[in-house]
Amino acid sequence: MGDLFFDKGTEKTKRVRIVDYIESKGVELLILDEFNHLLDSDTKCVLQKVADWIKGLANTIKNPIILSGVPDAEKIFKVNI
């Protein structure tokens, strides 16, 4: 999407930039590929944070999000039922 500083900033500033880019570029669908890489630290706390972050992003941008990865990625949302 053209963010020259994609690897810089806090979680909060990165989220603001993501939302700004989505709105300014007219993104209608967000696809997160390799979603399974978020499972590297497979603790309940980390899984809960990831699930909450994705849900919060979806609520903010009001656009559909497709998560792509291995079937184990489902663990993230089973924690947050």
C-alpha positions as CSV (number, residue, x, y, z in Angstrom):
1,M,0.0,0.0,0.0
2,G,3.1,2.2,-0.1
3,D,3.8,2.7,3.6
4,L,7.6,3.5,3.7
5,F,7.6,3.0,7.5
6,F,5.6,-0.2,7.7
7,D,8.1,-1.6,10.3
8,K,8.3,1.6,12.5
9,G,6.1,2.8,15.3
10,T,4.0,1.4,18.1
11,E,1.1,-0.9,17.7
12,K,-1.2,2.1,18.0
13,T,0.5,4.3,15.4
14,K,0.7,1.3,13.0
15,R,-3.0,0.7,13.4
16,V,-3.7,4.4,12.7
17,R,-1.6,4.3,9.6
18,I,-3.3,1.1,8.4
19,V,-6.8,2.7,8.8
20,D,-5.6,5.9,7.1
21,Y,-4.2,3.9,4.2
22,I,-7.3,1.8,3.8
23,E,-9.5,4.9,3.8
24,S,-7.3,7.0,1.5
25,K,-6.7,4.3,-1.0
26,G,-10.3,3.2,-1.2
27,V,-9.7,-0.3,-0.1
28,E,-12.9,-2.4,-0.3
29,L,-11.6,-5.8,0.8
30,L,-8.6,-6.5,3.1
31,I,-6.8,-9.9,2.7
32,L,-4.3,-10.9,5.3
33,D,-2.2,-13.7,3.9
34,E,0.1,-15.9,6.0
35,F,-2.2,-15.3,8.9
36,N,-0.8,-18.4,10.5
37,H,2.5,-16.5,11.3
38,L,0.7,-14.8,14.2
39,L,0.7,-18.2,16.0
40,D,4.4,-18.2,16.7
41,S,3.8,-17.4,20.3
42,D,0.9,-19.7,20.9
43,T,-0.2,-18.5,24.3
44,K,-3.8,-17.8,25.3
45,C,-2.9,-14.1,26.0
46,V,-1.3,-13.6,22.5
47,L,-4.2,-15.4,20.8
48,Q,-6.7,-13.2,22.6
49,K,-4.8,-10.0,21.7
50,V,-4.6,-11.0,18.0
51,A,-8.3,-11.8,17.9
52,D,-9.3,-8.6,19.6
53,W,-7.0,-6.6,17.3
54,I,-8.6,-8.1,14.1
55,K,-12.1,-7.6,15.5
56,G,-11.3,-4.0,16.4
57,L,-9.8,-3.3,12.9
58,A,-12.9,-4.8,11.2
59,N,-15.2,-2.7,13.3
60,T,-13.2,0.4,12.6
61,I,-12.8,0.0,8.8
62,K,-16.3,-1.5,8.2
63,N,-14.8,-3.5,5.3
64,P,-14.7,-7.3,5.0
65,I,-11.4,-9.0,6.0
66,I,-10.3,-12.4,4.6
67,L,-7.8,-14.3,6.7
68,S,-5.6,-16.8,4.8
69,G,-3.4,-19.3,6.4
70,V,-3.2,-22.9,7.6
71,P,-6.1,-24.4,9.5
72,D,-4.3,-24.0,12.8
73,A,-5.0,-20.2,12.5
74,E,-8.5,-21.0,13.6
75,K,-7.1,-21.2,17.2
76,I,-7.1,-17.5,17.3
77,F,-10.8,-17.2,17.1
78,K,-11.7,-20.3,19.1
79,V,-10.0,-18.5,22.1
80,N,-12.3,-15.5,21.6
81,I,-15.7,-17.3,21.5
